[in-house]
Amino acid sequence: MTFTTGFSMLAYLDPGTGSMVLQLLIGGFLGGAFIIKHQWKRITNFFSKNKDTTASSDNTENGKNQATDPK
């Protein structure tokens, strides 16, 4: 490879490097999809016009406070 400096660069990418890069890309895509799937309610509530506070609350279920009202 010759860049603007005029020097010849010797670069070698073995098959393991390509496999690692592919694995990083696939893992990043699947990790992002996982985060979006599990945070979808928060994402839609952030962009919605009417804020639904009960859907984004983690401590309440059916109007009961789980910390003070055990099942």
N, C-alpha and C positions, 0 to 999 in steps of 0.2 A: 504494500500500500504506500502510496506517495501522497503526502499532504502538501500544504503550501510552503513548508520549510524546505522541500526538495530532498529531504533525507528519506531513505528507504526504511520502512518499518517492517520488522518481521513479527507477525502476529499469527498465532495458531489457536484455534478453538477446537478442543477435542469434543467427541460426542457427549461426554459427561457434562460439559459446560452447557451445551444446548439443552440437554435433559433437565438440568437444574433451572435454567431460565424458563423453560416451559412449565416446570413444576411450580415455580414462583408465580407465574402469570395465572395459572389455573387456580392455585391456592388463594391468590388475592381476589380473583373474581368470585370464587365460592365463599370466601370470608365476607366480602362485601354483600353478597346476596343473603347470607345468613343474618347479618346485622340488620339489613333492610327488612327482612321477613319478621324478625322479632321486635323491631321498633316501628312497625308500620302505623300503629295507632298514634304514636307520638308524632310521627312525620305528618300524617294527615291532619291531626289536631293543630299542628303548628301552622299549616297553610290554610286551614278552614276559616271561614268568616265568623261562625258562631263557635266559641270555644266550649267544648264539652269537658267540664272538669272531672266528672265522675269516671270517664273512660281512661283518663290519664293518671288517676290517683292509684297508687300501688297499695295503700294502707286500708282502703275501704272495699267492702264487698256487700252489695245490696243495702247500702246505707249504714252498715254496722262497722264500728271500728274494731279491727281484729286484735289490737293491742289491749283494749280494755274489755272486750266482750268475746271470750274464747268460745269456741263451738262445743 
